[in-house]
Structures are given as structure tokens and as C-alpha cells.
Amino acid sequence: MSGSQSRQLIYLVLAISGTVLTQRANWQFIQESGGFALGEFIAQAGATAAGQSLSWDLVIGATAGVMAMIVEGRRLQMRHLHWPVLASMLVAFAAGAPLFLLMRERHLQQLESANG
């Protein structure tokens, strides 16, 4: 297995894990609170100093990450760039970022193959 194929497999596993683990936690929140109340979700995320630290880390990191995805995706003329951006915003950054890296790795591999 080449380095690119290994990275693609790792990115795929991370994208799946980022989706499954974050959604499992979201479903647990929904069950515990009797529905998804965004205000309560945000309040609980900021209820402790540790939660605030992780929340700010995610908001700032995800914002920079999505900006970088858009810039790099356009630079490389990647198709279907909207999927990792949407996944980052609607599912979890932990799903969207590895999905983008998987797509980027595949795109670079295709470019390399096309250029000999």
C-alpha cells in the first residue's frame, strides 16, 4: 500500500469516526434533554471552564479549517468541495476535515497519475 493509499484509509477512518462519535454524543444529549434545544446545547457546552476551552478551540479551529478547505480546494480546482464544508457545518468538523483531506489526497493522486 502506497503512502497516499495509507493516508486515504486513515482519513476515511477518521471521517467515519468523527461522524459516528459526534452523532452518538448528540443523540445522547437529545435523549437526556428530551429533544434538541440549541440554546441548552450551547449552555451546557459552556457550563464549565473545560467545556468553554473545548468550545472556543472548536469554533476558532473549525472556522480556520473551513476557510483553508475552501482556499485549498479552489487552488487545486477540486470538485465537490461543498461536501466537506457542509459536513463540517452540519455534522461535525471532526467529520468534514478528514473528508476534505481524503478528497484532497485522492485529487492529488489523480493529478499525479494524469501528469505521469
Secondary structure as UniProt FT lines:
FT   HELIX           3..33
FT   HELIX           38..45
FT   HELIX           49..75
FT   TURN            76..77
FT   HELIX           82..90
FT   HELIX           93..114
//
